[in-house]
């Protein structure tokens, strides 16, 4: 949604006002109706409904047997509880809607000043007002008629601007969703690491209790078996820690890319935006494909294999070992899962 925000100078009161009227979901100016959440933050009703539906996929429309639902405010993460009316039960923020109307009227009454629009380098008196589809660069009308783009296919600058801005917005949404999935995997890996450590400690305690009854003859064997448990624990936790670091690194890269894309979305000038938009979109699309990282399968943290029975004769103590496990037991998925 473009309300000629480019006519305002940087740091002007109207520009500061515009930033306060941006929806945190669609990154555009609030569209009517605007709803106010219990935490006093605002959303477009459509955006609020999209967030609500995503958080409550089985919620049905009003009049169904299912009632209520919840989602978190995208600005402060405050939990919003809704009744059977869903987002339609939220109060409209008429003050914000009136401010938007006044802002639009103020913007539409101001003419575009010379010098506030990018100018063509080849024709200094010509504004960049069209987009060369062939060369994929913004240009001016003179370049199309007499210059380097006279044989190229062109399109209206605003049309391409809106199209690529929409595409970039979709890419941002895709990255944010991917980051949520990565964060979930990281949490699961951390839980697995903790369970591995807890199960390892439990196995150690059981082993110690059994060996304490066999006196000094068993001490050497006990140390040997404890070391094997520790090696297994270190191997498993080391691998999981490595996976956590890989996922965190991927999450950090993706988050930085989200920040870069959001900064680009704040660009209100079509020509200035299009200078870097295509490469940024290409980078995001490549990043969204994700890397192929390993995962652990269910039961990886189990240390049940390190359990022994000491109901043996004293002569067999020196031959004691952990209960034999199946050969070549695998704990990891054979297939690498791609993170979108």
NORDA-V785423 format. One record per helix or strand of 3 or more residues. SS is the DSSP state (H for helix, E for strand). FROM is the first residue (numbers start at 1). TO is the last residue. If there is no record, write none. Layout:
SS,FROM,TO
SS,FROM,TO
//
This chain:
H,5,7
H,13,20
E,34,36
E,42,44
H,45,55
E,69,72
E,79,82
H,86,89
H,94,108
E,130,132
E,137,139
H,141,145
E,154,156
H,157,212
H,215,265
H,270,288
H,314,319
//
